[in-house]
Amino acid sequence: MDSKKNFLKTGFLLCLGSILLSGCFVKEPPDPSSATFLNLLIFRCNAGFGVGCAKDTFTEQPLIPAKHICSETSLEVIQPYNWTRVQDELQLQAGKGSWGAPTINTFAIEPDTTAYLGGVLTPTGRIFPIPNGGMNIRELDPITQTITDRVFVGFPGAVKWAGGLLAPSGKMEFIPSGTTNYLSFDPVSSGAVLYGTASGFGDFLGGVFAPNGKFYPIPSMNTSFVEVDPVAQTQSTFGTTLTLTPAFAGAVLGPNGKIYPIPARASQFTEVDPVAKTNLNFGSFFFSFSGKWSGGVLAPNGRIYLIPDGFSMFAEIDPVLRTITMFGAAPGFPQSYSGGVLAPNGKIYGIPFDATQFVEIDPNTLTVTYFGTAPGGGAWSGGVLAPNGKIYGMPYNAGTFLEIDPQANGKICDPILQSAYFNKY
């Protein structure tokens, strides 16, 4: 009995001491911004306690909205891992269709003959034709349809460059044909720098930038492939020797980051891998002849469409399967068209050189529609899609610039428009 009383007495004293030590005064409430208080909340929430708390609430990362492809740089746009995003945007715009039939217009005066081969769209929205026989680097404003001479580059008729590209830096790189140097041109300051070497005997026709930030002139008379670093302004050769010249006429960057030159006289198609610095041939012809196709266009479906030079049919390349499908009837005489351009409505428009009609290609149905009247006689060479949704053909012998309005309801945003998928010759 005494032991029981002692036990109760001891317990009473312990409780009394506890009350005296901690319960006989009022503490300040904890600071809700203090680390101790926050740690306690995190502990309670992770344990599943507390009103409004669910387990792991504090350990989950907030969802960040994906960046829209039209907010990327033009170099980021062409990275293969972004193709699905690019494709979705192109198909979205193409799905808006057109509000009318395409229309044709010509404007301004070009005094030179054999004037330009292709053009480049710059971040300012202006277009610069690439002088071939022309004596000036000129600037085209698609909004006002005015032409401004920027730099004198040589006497008329002297063959200079054949195609150009927009570099990630915003400068333009000109591809040598009849000249022995590449040209880097700043469209803002008009500063120009010659660099590199070429033979000057029709080495290249067109070129393409790759996801690695380097560009690849497309061999015409040159017998090897070349990689050019526009920053270091250096060049190196690679790949198998080309035996049939003029081998290719332009090229297209595929969604997989590889480059597909367009066969001119070449007896096979080829796939250029900029990373491995190799070229893989595929497909073949029973016989080889010059001027099969001239330029190609990437469509929203991820396939490449070849524009006829002297060949009697159009062609589709599937970069995934490395297969070629012929379709549609082309004029079949030499130098019919010189390149093509994808419009926002998803259709492709060929640029007439000697052809006397314009042409619209539907990549989804593989149908070809001819319309309008073209002058022939080597009229235009290469075209550029401007931010206003219209296509501008560069005069070769036409003496005037060309405007094709596809009447598209959609719009291709600037980063895609300026990217190496489309902004090249």
Beta strands, then each sheet from edge to edge (+ up, - down):
strand 1: 103-107
strand 2: 116-121
strand 3: 127-131
strand 4: 136-141
strand 5: 146-152
strand 6: 161-166
strand 7: 172-176
strand 8: 182-185
strand 9: 192-195
strand 10: 204-209
strand 11: 215-219
strand 12: 225-229
strand 13: 234-238
strand 14: 248-253
strand 15: 259-263
strand 16: 269-273
strand 17: 278-282
strand 18: 293-298
strand 19: 304-308
strand 20: 313-318
strand 21: 323-329
strand 22: 337-342
strand 23: 348-352
strand 24: 358-362
strand 25: 367-371
strand 26: 380-385
strand 27: 391-395
strand 28: 401-405
sheet 1: 1+ 28- 27+ 26-
sheet 2: 2+ 3-
sheet 3: 4+ 5-
sheet 4: 6+ 7- 8+ 9-
sheet 5: 10+ 11-
sheet 6: 12+ 13-
sheet 7: 14+ 15-
sheet 8: 16+ 17-
sheet 9: 18+ 19- 20+ 21-
sheet 10: 22+ 23- 24+ 25-
end
